[in-house]
Every structure is written in structure tokens, then in C-alpha cells.
Amino acid sequence: MKIDNNLSDEVILAELGARLTQRRIARSLSQAVLAVEAGISKRTVERVEAGGSVQLVTLIRLCRALDLMDGLNQWLPETGPSPMALLKEKQAGRGRQRARGRRVASA
């Protein structure tokens, strides 16, 4: 299943849990062994694999234990300023200090 914006949070959590389960099994790890390697409880591994909500640090620990950290770079890549923004900053003599908020259209 492809994960996109049209899916509910629950469906995405279930899909991520299924993918983590597949990765764990492919690496021939039991839930108990994965829990020890990730520094979390076996019950937490069960909850993640069942599609439950977990803290971000738990997901990071699981990704580290399953050698999935490179995937995080693809998921949320670093972004730098555009070439035009760099040129404007150079011409202004200073770097960007803050982001402008979005304007809300009044009704």
C-alpha cells in the first residue's frame, strides 16, 4: 500500500506497523530480541506492530535497531535555501533571520 495524504492516521499507523513487522521477520528477530536491541519493552514492539500510536523516540529506536535510519533521510530530507534566496541574502548582507507567517484571508 502506498502511504499518502488521503489515508487516515489509523491506516498509516497500521501500515507502518506491518512494514516494521516485515522488516523484523526478514532480519530473523523475535519481538523480544528487537525490544532489547531497541531499548524498549516487548509490549511496545507489539503495540507498534499492531498499529498503535507511539512516541517519536520509540520509532527512532526501532528504526536504528532495524537498520532503517537511512530511510529517515528520504522521508524527511534536509532542505537548503533556493539559489535565488541565497543571492538575495548575499545582496542584503545578512542571512535570513525568521519566517514570515501566512496571511489568513478575511471573510
C-alpha positions as CSV (number, residue, x, y, z in Angstrom):
1,M,0.0,0.0,0.0
2,K,1.3,3.5,-0.9
3,I,1.1,5.9,2.0
4,D,-0.3,9.3,1.1
5,N,-2.3,12.2,2.5
6,N,-5.6,10.6,1.6
7,L,-5.2,7.8,4.3
8,S,-6.3,8.2,7.8
9,D,-3.8,8.3,10.7
10,E,-5.0,4.9,11.8
11,V,-4.5,3.3,8.4
12,I,-1.0,4.8,8.2
13,L,-0.1,3.6,11.7
14,A,-1.3,0.1,10.7
15,E,0.7,0.1,7.5
16,L,3.9,1.3,9.3
17,G,3.4,-1.4,11.9
18,A,3.0,-4.0,9.2
19,R,6.2,-2.8,7.5
20,L,8.2,-2.9,10.7
21,T,6.9,-6.4,11.4
22,Q,8.1,-7.5,7.9
23,R,11.5,-5.9,8.4
24,R,11.8,-7.6,11.9
25,I,10.9,-11.0,10.4
26,A,13.2,-10.5,7.4
27,R,16.1,-10.0,9.9
28,S,15.0,-13.1,11.8
29,L,14.4,-11.2,15.1
30,S,11.8,-12.0,17.6
31,Q,9.8,-9.2,19.2
32,A,11.7,-9.8,22.5
33,V,15.1,-9.5,20.8
34,L,14.1,-6.4,18.9
35,A,12.8,-4.9,22.1
36,V,16.2,-5.5,23.8
37,E,18.1,-4.1,20.9
38,A,15.9,-1.0,20.7
39,G,15.9,-0.4,24.4
40,I,12.1,-0.6,24.7
41,S,9.6,-3.1,26.1
42,K,8.3,-6.1,24.2
43,R,4.8,-4.8,24.8
44,T,5.8,-1.5,23.0
45,V,7.0,-3.6,20.0
46,E,3.7,-5.4,20.0
47,R,1.8,-2.1,20.1
48,V,3.8,-0.6,17.2
49,E,3.4,-3.7,15.1
50,A,-0.4,-3.7,15.8
51,G,-0.6,-0.1,14.5
52,G,-0.8,1.7,17.9
53,S,0.4,5.2,18.5
54,V,3.9,5.6,19.9
55,Q,6.3,8.3,20.8
56,L,8.7,9.5,18.1
57,V,11.7,8.4,20.1
58,T,10.4,4.9,20.1
59,L,10.1,4.9,16.3
60,I,13.7,6.2,16.1
61,R,14.9,3.4,18.4
62,L,13.1,0.8,16.3
63,C,14.5,2.3,13.0
64,R,18.0,2.2,14.5
65,A,17.7,-1.4,15.6
66,L,16.3,-2.5,12.2
67,D,18.9,-0.5,10.2
68,L,16.3,1.9,8.8
69,M,17.9,5.2,9.6
70,D,18.9,5.9,6.0
71,G,15.2,5.8,5.2
72,L,14.6,8.7,7.5
73,N,16.7,10.9,5.3
74,Q,14.5,10.1,2.4
75,W,11.4,10.6,4.4
76,L,12.3,14.0,5.7
77,P,15.3,15.3,3.6
78,E,17.3,18.3,4.5
79,T,16.3,21.4,2.6
80,G,18.5,24.3,1.9
81,P,17.7,27.7,0.7
82,S,17.0,28.2,-3.0
83,P,19.7,29.7,-5.2
84,M,17.6,32.9,-5.5
85,A,17.2,33.2,-1.7
86,L,21.0,32.8,-1.3
87,L,21.6,35.5,-3.9
88,K,19.1,37.9,-2.1
89,E,20.7,37.2,1.3
90,K,24.2,37.9,-0.2
91,Q,23.0,41.1,-1.7
92,A,21.3,42.2,1.6
93,G,24.5,41.4,3.5
94,R,22.8,39.2,6.1
95,G,21.2,35.8,6.4
96,R,17.5,35.1,6.8
97,Q,16.5,35.6,10.5
98,R,12.9,34.4,10.6
99,A,10.0,33.1,8.5
100,R,7.0,35.3,7.7
101,G,3.7,33.9,8.8
102,R,1.0,33.0,6.3
103,R,-1.7,35.6,5.7
104,V,-5.2,34.5,6.5
105,A,-7.9,35.7,4.1
106,S,-10.6,37.6,6.0
107,A,-14.1,36.6,5.3
